[in-house]
């Protein structure tokens, strides 16, 4: 491979690797040999409560047992409300107790929750597993989150991008 093709090959490999981390993302190579990322449309089976692409790999991340042994922070919800703040970035947090409202400001956290009335996600790249929820709100700045609930039906309000929300079966 000559020195002109190495940067092109490296750029293509880097683009494919970074794109592979996003669900529903692909790469299109034009006739000129230029690679551009593409995003696939949501599945036609999406409903008001299931948004984004939640494939088998992402669904496996929503299994509470997968995270139980890796919890780095155990907290108890007091007074019916709890905020998972930026100090929990990239941590595995388990919240117990009676929570009506939970707000997640952290990014790249895995959060295990009991049943809640309202979940508000403002951070990016979180995995959230709840026993149940009445309402899930993903703010406009909340991107690439994966949220699942183990029972019931949650009303989802998703203003962010690349979020996946689903019941966990």
C-alpha positions in Angstrom: 0.0 0.0 0.0 1.5 3.3 -1.0 1.7 6.4 1.3 -1.3 8.1 -0.5 -3.7 5.2 0.3 -2.6 4.7 3.9 -4.4 7.9 5.2 -7.5 7.1 3.2 -7.6 3.5 4.6 -6.9 4.7 8.1 -9.7 7.3 7.8 -12.1 4.8 6.5 -11.3 2.3 9.3 -11.6 5.0 12.0 -15.0 6.1 10.6 -16.3 2.5 10.5 -15.1 1.9 14.0 -16.7 5.0 15.5 -19.9 4.6 13.5 -20.2 1.0 14.7 -20.7 2.2 18.3 -23.9 4.0 17.3 -27.0 1.9 16.7 -28.5 2.1 13.3 -25.4 3.7 11.7 -23.8 2.5 8.5 -21.2 3.7 6.1 -21.8 4.5 2.4 -18.8 4.6 0.0 -19.4 6.7 -3.1 -18.1 6.0 -6.5 -15.3 8.5 -5.8 -14.2 6.3 -2.9 -15.4 8.7 -0.2 -16.9 7.1 2.9 -19.8 9.0 4.6 -21.7 7.8 7.7 -25.4 7.2 7.3 -28.1 6.7 9.9 -30.9 4.2 9.2 -34.5 5.1 9.8 -36.2 3.8 12.9 -37.8 0.3 12.6 -41.4 0.4 11.3 -42.3 -1.7 14.4 -41.5 1.3 16.7 -44.4 2.4 18.9 -45.1 5.4 21.1 -43.3 3.5 23.9 -40.5 1.9 21.9 -38.1 4.4 20.2 -34.9 4.0 18.3 -33.2 0.7 17.4 -33.0 -1.8 20.3 -31.4 -4.8 18.8 -30.3 -8.0 20.6 -26.9 -6.5 21.6 -28.5 -3.4 23.1 -31.2 -5.5 24.7 -28.5 -7.6 26.4 -27.2 -4.4 28.0 -30.6 -4.0 29.7 -30.4 -7.1 31.8 -30.1 -6.1 35.5 -28.2 -9.3 36.4 -25.4 -8.2 34.0 -24.6 -5.1 36.1 -25.5 -6.3 39.7 -22.0 -7.5 40.5 -20.3 -4.3 39.1 -22.2 -1.7 41.1 -19.7 1.0 42.2 -22.2 3.2 44.1 -25.2 2.1 46.2 -27.6 4.9 47.2 -31.0 5.1 48.8 -33.7 7.4 47.6 -34.8 9.8 50.4 -37.9 12.0 50.3 -39.0 10.4 47.0 -36.5 12.1 44.7 -32.9 11.4 43.7 -30.5 13.0 41.2 -27.7 11.0 39.7 -25.2 13.8 39.3 -22.1 14.3 37.2 -20.0 12.7 40.0 -21.5 9.4 38.7 -20.1 9.7 35.2 -19.0 6.3 33.9 -20.1 4.5 37.1 -22.6 1.8 37.8 -25.1 3.2 40.3 -27.9 1.3 42.1 -30.7 3.3 43.6 -33.0 1.7 46.1 -35.9 2.9 48.2 -39.2 4.6 47.2 -38.5 7.0 44.4 -41.1 9.1 42.7 -38.7 11.2 40.6 -35.2 10.4 39.4 -33.1 12.8 37.4 -29.9 11.6 35.6 -27.4 14.3 34.9 -24.5 11.9 34.6 -23.1 10.7 31.3 -21.9 7.1 30.4 -23.4 5.8 33.6 -25.3 2.6 34.2 -28.2 3.2 36.6 -30.3 0.5 38.2 -33.6 1.9 39.5 -36.6 0.6 41.4 -40.1 1.5 40.1 -40.4 5.3 39.6 -43.1 7.7 38.6 -40.9 9.9 36.5 -37.5 9.5 35.1 -35.7 12.5 33.5 -32.5 11.9 31.6 -30.4 14.9 30.7 -26.9 13.2 30.3 -25.6 11.3 27.3 -24.7 7.6 26.8 -26.4 6.2 29.9 -27.9 2.8 30.3 -30.9 2.9 32.6 -32.8 -0.2 33.9 -36.0 0.4 35.9 -38.4 -2.0 37.6 -41.2 0.1 36.2 -41.9 3.8 35.2 -45.0 5.9 34.6 -43.1 8.4 32.4 -39.7 8.7 30.8 -38.5 12.1 29.6 -35.3 12.4 27.6 -34.3 16.0 27.2 -33.2 17.6 23.9 -29.6 17.4 25.1 -29.9 13.8 26.1 -28.3 11.7 23.4 -27.4 8.0 22.9 -29.1 6.8 26.0 -30.6 3.3 26.4 -33.6 3.0 28.8 -35.6 -0.1 29.7 -38.3 -1.0 32.2 -39.0 -4.5 33.4 -42.7 -4.2 33.8 -45.7 -2.0 33.0 -46.0 0.6 30.3 -44.1 3.9 30.3 -45.1 7.0 28.4 -41.9 8.2 26.6 -41.1 11.8 25.7 -37.9 11.7 23.7 -36.5 15.1 22.5 -32.9 13.8 22.2 -31.1 11.9 19.4 -30.1 8.2 19.1 -31.9 7.2 22.3 -33.4 3.7 22.6 -36.3 3.0 25.0 -38.1 -0.3 25.4 -39.8 -2.6 27.8 -37.5 -5.4 28.8 -39.0 -8.8 28.3 
